[in-house]
Protein backbone atom coordinates (compact mmCIF):
# COMPACT_ATOMS: atom_id res chain seq x y z
CA UNK A 1 0.00 0.00 0.00
CA UNK A 2 1.44 3.36 -1.05
CA UNK A 3 1.64 5.95 1.71
CA UNK A 4 1.29 9.66 0.98
CA UNK A 5 0.23 12.97 2.44
CA UNK A 6 -1.48 15.91 0.77
CA UNK A 7 -1.96 19.63 1.19
CA UNK A 8 -3.49 22.44 -0.86
CA UNK A 9 -2.02 25.89 -1.39
CA UNK A 10 -4.18 28.99 -1.06
CA UNK A 11 -4.12 29.36 -4.85
CA UNK A 12 -5.69 25.91 -5.20
CA UNK A 13 -2.67 23.83 -6.22
CA UNK A 14 -3.14 20.28 -4.92
CA UNK A 15 0.09 18.64 -3.73
CA UNK A 16 0.77 14.96 -2.98
CA UNK A 17 3.91 13.92 -1.10
CA UNK A 18 5.16 10.33 -1.26
CA UNK A 19 8.11 9.41 0.97
CA UNK A 20 10.64 6.84 -0.22
CA UNK A 21 13.94 6.70 1.67
CA UNK A 22 15.42 4.00 -0.58
CA UNK A 23 16.32 6.32 -3.44
CA UNK A 24 18.76 9.25 -3.84
CA UNK A 25 16.43 10.69 -6.50
CA UNK A 26 13.28 12.77 -6.38
CA UNK A 27 10.44 12.80 -8.90
CA UNK A 28 8.25 15.83 -9.45
CA UNK A 29 5.12 15.28 -11.52
CA UNK A 30 2.66 17.99 -12.56
CA UNK A 31 -0.61 16.88 -14.07
CA UNK A 32 -2.81 19.46 -15.77
CA UNK A 33 -6.51 18.70 -16.08
CA UNK A 34 -6.60 19.49 -19.80
CA UNK A 35 -6.51 17.33 -22.89
CA UNK A 36 -7.75 17.21 -26.44
CA UNK A 37 -11.37 16.91 -25.24
CA UNK A 38 -11.13 20.48 -23.93
CA UNK A 39 -10.36 22.01 -27.30
CA UNK A 40 -12.50 24.04 -29.65
CA UNK A 41 -13.56 21.74 -32.54
CA UNK A 42 -12.29 24.46 -34.91
CA UNK A 43 -8.92 24.72 -33.11
CA UNK A 44 -7.80 21.22 -32.22
CA UNK A 45 -4.33 19.98 -31.32
CA UNK A 46 -3.65 22.81 -28.83
CA UNK A 47 -3.14 20.57 -25.78
CA UNK A 48 -0.52 18.57 -27.65
CA UNK A 49 1.03 21.77 -29.04
CA UNK A 50 1.55 22.93 -25.45
CA UNK A 51 3.40 19.73 -24.64
CA UNK A 52 6.04 21.18 -26.98
CA UNK A 53 5.64 24.88 -26.14
CA UNK A 54 6.15 24.23 -22.41
CA UNK A 55 9.77 23.28 -23.15
CA UNK A 56 10.43 26.42 -25.19
CA UNK A 57 11.29 28.73 -22.29
CA UNK A 58 9.25 30.56 -19.65
CA UNK A 59 8.98 34.16 -18.52
CA UNK A 60 12.19 34.12 -16.39
CA UNK A 61 13.99 31.07 -17.80
CA UNK A 62 14.87 31.23 -21.51
CA UNK A 63 16.15 27.65 -21.69
CA UNK A 64 14.34 24.86 -19.85
CA UNK A 65 16.56 21.85 -20.52
CA UNK A 66 19.99 23.35 -19.85
CA UNK A 67 19.66 24.05 -16.09
CA UNK A 68 17.93 20.71 -15.59
CA UNK A 69 20.75 18.84 -17.31
CA UNK A 70 23.30 20.73 -15.21
CA UNK A 71 21.40 19.52 -12.13
CA UNK A 72 21.64 15.90 -13.33
CA UNK A 73 17.96 15.65 -14.18
CA UNK A 74 15.80 14.30 -16.97
CA UNK A 75 12.29 15.19 -18.02
CA UNK A 76 9.51 14.44 -20.44
CA UNK A 77 5.79 14.89 -20.99
CA UNK A 78 2.78 13.34 -22.67
CA UNK A 79 -0.68 14.43 -23.73
CA UNK A 80 -3.88 12.39 -24.06
CA UNK A 81 -7.45 13.29 -24.89
CA UNK A 82 -8.00 13.78 -21.14
CA UNK A 83 -4.83 15.07 -19.48
CA UNK A 84 -1.40 16.64 -19.99
CA UNK A 85 1.44 15.39 -17.80
CA UNK A 86 4.95 16.79 -17.18
CA UNK A 87 7.56 15.05 -15.07
CA UNK A 88 11.12 15.51 -13.83
CA UNK A 89 13.51 13.16 -12.05
CA UNK A 90 16.75 14.47 -10.56
CA UNK A 91 19.07 13.99 -7.56
CA UNK A 92 17.51 14.91 -4.24
CA UNK A 93 20.16 17.54 -3.47
CA UNK A 94 19.09 19.47 -6.59
CA UNK A 95 15.34 19.17 -5.97
CA UNK A 96 14.80 22.93 -5.87
CA UNK A 97 15.81 23.19 -9.52
CA UNK A 98 12.66 21.24 -10.44
CA UNK A 99 10.47 23.56 -8.35
CA UNK A 100 12.09 26.61 -9.96
CA UNK A 101 11.62 25.31 -13.50
CA UNK A 102 8.06 24.05 -13.12
CA UNK A 103 6.77 27.04 -11.21
CA UNK A 104 8.12 29.50 -13.76
CA UNK A 105 6.41 27.86 -16.70
CA UNK A 106 3.18 27.57 -14.71
CA UNK A 107 3.47 31.31 -14.02
CA UNK A 108 3.77 32.07 -17.73
CA UNK A 109 5.47 30.84 -20.85
CA UNK A 110 7.75 33.15 -22.82
CA UNK A 111 5.25 33.57 -25.61
CA UNK A 112 6.68 34.74 -28.90
CA UNK A 113 6.08 34.31 -32.60
CA UNK A 114 9.47 32.61 -33.05
CA UNK A 115 8.81 29.95 -30.39
CA UNK A 116 5.29 29.34 -31.68
CA UNK A 117 6.49 29.07 -35.28
CA UNK A 118 9.24 26.61 -34.29
CA UNK A 119 6.93 24.31 -32.33
CA UNK A 120 4.17 24.63 -34.90
CA UNK A 121 6.60 23.25 -37.49
CA UNK A 122 7.72 20.46 -35.15
CA UNK A 123 4.13 19.34 -34.51
CA UNK A 124 3.25 19.64 -38.19
CA UNK A 125 6.15 17.35 -39.10
CA UNK A 126 5.09 14.91 -36.37
CA UNK A 127 1.55 14.93 -37.80
CA UNK A 128 2.86 14.16 -41.29
CA UNK A 129 5.34 11.51 -40.14
CA UNK A 130 3.07 9.53 -37.83
CA UNK A 131 -0.42 10.10 -39.22
CA UNK A 132 -0.18 10.98 -42.91
CA UNK A 133 2.88 9.15 -44.23
CA UNK A 134 3.06 6.12 -41.92
CA UNK A 135 1.27 2.92 -42.98
CA UNK A 136 -2.06 2.63 -41.12
CA UNK A 137 -1.22 6.00 -39.48
CA UNK A 138 -4.65 7.49 -40.11
CA UNK A 139 -6.61 4.42 -38.95
CA UNK A 140 -7.53 6.05 -35.65
CA UNK A 141 -8.60 9.22 -37.39
CA UNK A 142 -11.19 7.15 -39.24
CA UNK A 143 -12.08 5.08 -36.16
CA UNK A 144 -12.70 8.09 -33.94
CA UNK A 145 -14.90 9.75 -36.53
CA UNK A 146 -16.81 6.49 -36.93
CA UNK A 147 -17.28 5.80 -33.22
CA UNK A 148 -18.03 9.32 -31.92
CA UNK A 149 -20.58 11.75 -33.31
CA UNK A 150 -20.54 14.62 -30.76
CA UNK A 151 -17.96 13.88 -28.05
CA UNK A 152 -14.50 15.46 -28.61
CA UNK A 153 -12.93 12.01 -28.53
CA UNK A 154 -13.86 12.11 -32.21
CA UNK A 155 -10.52 13.77 -32.99
CA UNK A 156 -6.98 12.61 -32.28
CA UNK A 157 -4.79 14.13 -29.56
CA UNK A 158 -2.50 15.67 -32.17
CA UNK A 159 -5.50 17.39 -33.73
CA UNK A 160 -8.38 16.86 -36.11
CA UNK A 161 -6.51 18.20 -39.11
CA UNK A 162 -3.06 19.62 -39.83
CA UNK A 163 -4.47 23.02 -40.79
CA UNK A 164 -5.57 23.69 -37.18
CA UNK A 165 -1.93 23.62 -36.04
CA UNK A 166 -0.60 25.46 -39.07
CA UNK A 167 -3.13 28.26 -38.49
CA UNK A 168 -2.63 28.54 -34.70
CA UNK A 169 -2.22 32.21 -33.76
CA UNK A 170 -0.32 33.61 -30.79
CA UNK A 171 -3.38 35.19 -29.16
CA UNK A 172 -5.34 31.93 -29.41
CA UNK A 173 -2.42 30.03 -27.88
CA UNK A 174 -2.09 32.53 -25.02
CA UNK A 175 -5.79 32.30 -24.26
CA UNK A 176 -5.62 28.50 -24.12
CA UNK A 177 -2.64 28.64 -21.74
CA UNK A 178 -4.16 31.05 -19.23
CA UNK A 179 -7.45 29.16 -19.30
CA UNK A 180 -5.96 25.77 -18.42
CA UNK A 181 -2.38 25.95 -17.07
CA UNK A 182 -2.89 27.37 -13.60
CA UNK A 183 -2.78 26.15 -9.99
CA UNK A 184 -6.53 25.52 -9.82
CA UNK A 185 -6.28 23.14 -12.74
CA UNK A 186 -3.18 21.19 -11.64
CA UNK A 187 -2.04 18.42 -9.31
CA UNK A 188 1.60 18.11 -8.26
CA UNK A 189 3.18 15.00 -6.76
CA UNK A 190 6.66 14.98 -5.22
CA UNK A 191 8.11 11.54 -4.52
CA UNK A 192 11.45 10.58 -2.99
CA UNK A 193 13.47 10.85 0.23
CA UNK A 194 11.60 13.99 1.27
CA UNK A 195 9.41 15.14 4.13
CA UNK A 196 6.05 16.82 3.75
CA UNK A 197 7.39 19.87 5.55
CA UNK A 198 10.29 20.19 3.10
CA UNK A 199 7.95 19.95 0.15
CA UNK A 200 5.46 22.37 1.71
CA UNK A 201 8.11 25.03 2.29
CA UNK A 202 9.49 24.71 -1.21
CA UNK A 203 6.03 24.66 -2.78
CA UNK A 204 4.97 27.79 -0.90
CA UNK A 205 8.16 29.54 -1.97
CA UNK A 206 7.94 28.76 -5.67
CA UNK A 207 4.27 28.12 -6.43
CA UNK A 208 2.53 30.14 -3.71
CA UNK A 209 2.83 33.53 -5.49
CA UNK A 210 1.30 32.24 -8.74
CA UNK A 211 -2.24 33.58 -9.27
CA UNK A 212 -4.88 30.87 -8.92
CA UNK A 213 -6.54 31.62 -12.24
CA UNK A 214 -10.18 30.86 -12.92
CA UNK A 215 -11.51 27.38 -12.29
CA UNK A 216 -12.15 25.69 -15.60
CA UNK A 217 -15.60 24.12 -15.79
CA UNK A 218 -15.72 21.33 -18.32
CA UNK A 219 -18.79 21.18 -20.53
CA UNK A 220 -18.25 18.25 -22.87
CA UNK A 221 -21.10 16.92 -25.04
CA UNK A 222 -22.27 13.48 -23.95
CA UNK A 223 -22.02 10.87 -26.66
CA UNK A 224 -25.50 9.38 -27.27
CA UNK A 225 -25.89 5.60 -27.18
CA UNK A 226 -25.09 3.98 -30.50
CA UNK A 227 -28.17 2.25 -31.91
CA UNK A 228 -26.91 0.72 -35.16
CA UNK A 229 -23.70 -0.92 -36.33
CA UNK A 230 -21.39 1.35 -38.32
CA UNK A 231 -18.78 0.36 -40.88
CA UNK A 232 -16.33 2.11 -43.17
CA UNK A 233 -13.87 0.95 -45.82
CA UNK A 234 -10.70 2.84 -46.68
CA UNK A 235 -7.96 2.06 -49.19
CA UNK A 236 -4.29 2.87 -48.66
CA UNK A 237 -0.83 1.88 -49.78
CA UNK A 238 -0.19 -0.68 -47.03
CA UNK A 239 1.32 -4.18 -47.11
CA UNK A 240 -1.66 -6.05 -45.63
CA UNK A 241 -5.38 -5.54 -45.10
CA UNK A 242 -6.18 -4.61 -41.51
CA UNK A 243 -9.33 -4.91 -39.43
CA UNK A 244 -10.30 -2.52 -36.63
CA UNK A 245 -13.42 -3.04 -34.51
CA UNK A 246 -14.66 -0.99 -31.57
CA UNK A 247 -17.42 -1.19 -29.00
CA UNK A 248 -18.39 1.61 -26.58
CA UNK A 249 -17.64 0.96 -22.88
CA UNK A 250 -18.21 2.75 -19.57
CA UNK A 251 -16.04 5.60 -18.25
CA UNK A 252 -12.98 5.26 -16.03
CA UNK A 253 -14.73 5.22 -12.64
CA UNK A 254 -17.50 2.77 -13.53
CA UNK A 255 -17.29 -0.94 -12.54
CA UNK A 256 -17.99 -1.76 -16.18
CA UNK A 257 -14.64 -0.21 -17.09
CA UNK A 258 -12.76 -2.77 -15.00
CA UNK A 259 -14.84 -5.60 -16.43
CA UNK A 260 -14.14 -4.40 -19.99
CA UNK A 261 -10.43 -4.24 -19.19
CA UNK A 262 -10.53 -7.86 -18.03
CA UNK A 263 -12.37 -8.84 -21.21
CA UNK A 264 -9.53 -7.37 -23.28
CA UNK A 265 -6.99 -9.22 -21.14
CA UNK A 266 -8.70 -12.54 -21.80
CA UNK A 267 -9.52 -11.97 -25.45
CA UNK A 268 -6.43 -10.35 -26.87
CA UNK A 269 -3.52 -9.52 -24.61
CA UNK A 270 -0.62 -11.81 -25.44
CA UNK A 271 0.06 -15.12 -27.15
CA UNK A 272 -2.14 -17.09 -24.73
CA UNK A 273 -5.22 -14.94 -25.38
CA UNK A 274 -8.31 -16.39 -27.03
CA UNK A 275 -8.14 -14.36 -30.24
CA UNK A 276 -4.45 -15.07 -30.77
CA UNK A 277 -4.79 -18.80 -30.15
CA UNK A 278 -7.86 -19.20 -32.35
CA UNK A 279 -7.44 -16.69 -35.16
CA UNK A 280 -3.64 -16.47 -35.49
CA UNK A 281 -2.35 -19.92 -34.55
CA UNK A 282 -5.27 -22.21 -35.37
CA UNK A 283 -7.19 -20.58 -38.25
CA UNK A 284 -4.29 -18.43 -39.52
CA UNK A 285 -6.57 -15.57 -40.56
CA UNK A 286 -4.48 -12.89 -38.84
CA UNK A 287 -0.73 -12.37 -38.75
CA UNK A 288 -1.23 -10.54 -35.45
CA UNK A 289 -4.21 -9.47 -33.38
CA UNK A 290 -4.77 -7.57 -30.14
CA UNK A 291 -7.63 -6.49 -27.93
CA UNK A 292 -7.44 -3.49 -25.59
CA UNK A 293 -9.43 -0.55 -24.28
CA UNK A 294 -8.64 3.13 -24.66
CA UNK A 295 -8.39 4.00 -20.94
CA UNK A 296 -10.48 7.14 -21.40
CA UNK A 297 -11.89 9.08 -18.44
CA UNK A 298 -15.19 9.55 -20.25
CA UNK A 299 -16.82 6.48 -21.84
CA UNK A 300 -14.24 4.97 -24.17
CA UNK A 301 -13.80 2.05 -26.54
CA UNK A 302 -12.97 -1.62 -26.42
CA UNK A 303 -10.87 -2.32 -29.51
CA UNK A 304 -9.86 -5.34 -31.57
CA UNK A 305 -7.29 -4.79 -34.31
CA UNK A 306 -5.21 -7.06 -36.46
CA UNK A 307 -3.45 -7.51 -39.79
CA UNK A 308 -4.96 -10.05 -42.19
CA UNK A 309 -2.79 -12.83 -43.60
CA UNK A 310 -2.01 -12.35 -47.30
CA UNK A 311 -4.63 -14.12 -49.41
CA UNK A 312 -7.21 -14.35 -46.61
CA UNK A 313 -10.52 -12.51 -46.79
CA UNK A 314 -10.99 -9.51 -44.53
CA UNK A 315 -14.73 -10.33 -44.44
CA UNK A 316 -13.96 -13.83 -43.15
CA UNK A 317 -11.59 -12.36 -40.58
CA UNK A 318 -14.28 -9.95 -39.40
CA UNK A 319 -16.84 -12.76 -39.13
CA UNK A 320 -14.36 -14.81 -37.11
CA UNK A 321 -13.78 -11.96 -34.63
CA UNK A 322 -17.53 -11.48 -34.23
CA UNK A 323 -17.95 -15.24 -33.69
CA UNK A 324 -15.31 -15.31 -30.94
CA UNK A 325 -16.72 -12.24 -29.20
CA UNK A 326 -20.21 -13.76 -29.32
CA UNK A 327 -18.82 -16.97 -27.83
CA UNK A 328 -17.58 -14.89 -24.88
CA UNK A 329 -21.08 -13.40 -24.52
CA UNK A 330 -22.80 -16.78 -24.71
CA UNK A 331 -20.41 -18.91 -22.63
CA UNK A 332 -18.64 -16.41 -20.39
CA UNK A 333 -15.40 -17.40 -18.67
CA UNK A 334 -14.28 -19.95 -16.14
CA UNK A 335 -13.22 -18.88 -12.68
CA UNK A 336 -9.65 -19.97 -13.47
CA UNK A 337 -9.54 -17.95 -16.69
CA UNK A 338 -10.76 -14.84 -14.88
CA UNK A 339 -8.30 -15.33 -12.01
CA UNK A 340 -5.43 -15.65 -14.48
CA UNK A 341 -6.40 -12.30 -16.03
CA UNK A 342 -6.61 -10.70 -12.56
CA UNK A 343 -3.17 -12.09 -11.71
CA UNK A 344 -1.69 -10.49 -14.83
CA UNK A 345 -3.20 -7.12 -13.93
CA UNK A 346 -1.92 -7.42 -10.36
CA UNK A 347 1.59 -8.13 -11.66
CA UNK A 348 1.35 -5.12 -13.99
CA UNK A 349 0.25 -2.82 -11.15
CA UNK A 350 3.04 -4.03 -8.87
CA UNK A 351 5.62 -3.67 -11.64
CA UNK A 352 4.49 -0.08 -12.31
CA UNK A 353 4.76 0.79 -8.62
CA UNK A 354 8.42 -0.23 -8.55
CA UNK A 355 9.45 2.91 -10.44
CA UNK A 356 9.52 6.21 -8.55
CA UNK A 357 8.30 8.20 -11.57
CA UNK A 358 5.37 5.84 -12.10
CA UNK A 359 4.28 6.23 -8.48
CA UNK A 360 4.45 10.02 -8.75
CA UNK A 361 2.51 9.95 -12.01
CA UNK A 362 -0.16 7.57 -10.72
CA UNK A 363 -0.68 9.38 -7.43
CA UNK A 364 -1.26 12.64 -9.31
CA UNK A 365 -3.59 10.87 -11.73
CA UNK A 366 -5.79 9.35 -9.03
CA UNK A 367 -5.93 12.66 -7.18
CA UNK A 368 -7.17 14.20 -10.41
CA UNK A 369 -9.80 11.45 -10.65
CA UNK A 370 -11.04 12.32 -7.18
CA UNK A 371 -8.71 11.00 -4.49
CA UNK A 372 -5.10 9.75 -4.54
CA UNK A 373 -6.05 6.92 -2.16
CA UNK A 374 -7.77 5.25 -5.12
CA UNK A 375 -4.31 4.04 -6.15
CA UNK A 376 -4.51 1.55 -3.27
CA UNK A 377 -8.05 0.49 -4.23
CA UNK A 378 -7.45 -0.16 -7.94
CA UNK A 379 -6.56 -3.84 -7.63
CA UNK A 380 -9.58 -4.43 -5.40
CA UNK A 381 -11.86 -3.06 -8.12
CA UNK A 382 -10.55 -5.72 -10.50
CA UNK A 383 -10.71 -8.46 -7.86
CA UNK A 384 -14.38 -7.63 -7.21
CA UNK A 385 -15.39 -8.55 -10.78
CA UNK A 386 -17.19 -11.91 -10.84
CA UNK A 387 -17.62 -14.24 -13.83
CA UNK A 388 -21.32 -13.36 -13.87
CA UNK A 389 -20.68 -9.60 -13.94
CA UNK A 390 -18.01 -10.08 -16.61
CA UNK A 391 -20.48 -11.95 -18.82
CA UNK A 392 -23.18 -9.35 -18.17
CA UNK A 393 -20.74 -6.59 -19.22
CA UNK A 394 -19.84 -8.53 -22.36
CA UNK A 395 -23.53 -8.91 -23.16
CA UNK A 396 -24.08 -5.16 -22.77
CA UNK A 397 -20.95 -4.09 -24.65
CA UNK A 398 -20.40 -6.64 -27.41
CA UNK A 399 -23.64 -5.97 -29.25
CA UNK A 400 -23.68 -5.52 -33.02
CA UNK A 401 -25.52 -2.21 -32.73
CA UNK A 402 -22.78 -0.94 -30.38
CA UNK A 403 -19.98 -1.75 -32.80
CA UNK A 404 -17.96 0.09 -35.42
CA UNK A 405 -15.86 -1.70 -38.03
CA UNK A 406 -13.09 -0.23 -40.12
CA UNK A 407 -11.96 -2.28 -43.12
CA UNK A 408 -8.51 -0.94 -43.95
CA UNK A 409 -7.66 -2.37 -47.35
CA UNK A 410 -4.61 -2.41 -49.55
CA UNK A 411 -4.87 -0.27 -52.66
CA UNK A 412 -6.45 -2.18 -55.53
CA UNK A 413 -3.79 -2.89 -58.20
CA UNK A 414 -4.29 -0.79 -61.33
CA UNK A 415 -4.89 -3.83 -63.59
CA UNK A 416 -7.41 -5.28 -61.16
CA UNK A 417 -9.20 -1.94 -60.86
CA UNK A 418 -9.33 -1.67 -64.67
CA UNK A 419 -10.72 -5.22 -65.00
CA UNK A 420 -13.32 -4.47 -62.33
CA UNK A 421 -14.33 -1.28 -64.14
CA UNK A 422 -14.63 -3.20 -67.45
CA UNK A 423 -16.74 -5.91 -65.78
CA UNK A 424 -19.11 -3.31 -64.34
CA UNK A 425 -19.51 -1.66 -67.77
CA UNK A 426 -20.18 -5.05 -69.38
CA UNK A 427 -22.80 -5.94 -66.78
CA UNK A 428 -24.54 -2.62 -67.16
Secondary structure, DSSP 8 states (H G I E B T S, - for coil): ----EEEE-TT--EEEEEE-TT-SEEEEEEEES--GGGSBTTB-SHHHHHHHHTTS-BSS-S-HHHHHHHTT-EEEEEE-SS-EEEEEEEEGGGHHHHHHHHHHHHH-B---HHHHHHHHHHHHHHHIIIIISSTTTTHHHHHHHHH-SSSGGGS-TT-S-HHHHHT--HHHHHHHHHHHSSGGGEEEEEEES--HHHHHHHHHHHTTTS-----------------S-EEEEEEES-SS-EEEEEEE---TTSHHHHHHHHHHHHHHSSTTSHHIIIIIIIS--EEEEEEEE---SSS-EEEEEEEE-TTS-HHHHHHHHHHHHHHHHHH---HHHHHHHHHHHHHHHHHHTTSHHHHHHHHHHHHHHT-GGGGGTHHHHHHT--HHHHHHHHHHHS-GGGEEEEEEEE---HHHHHHHHHHHHHH-
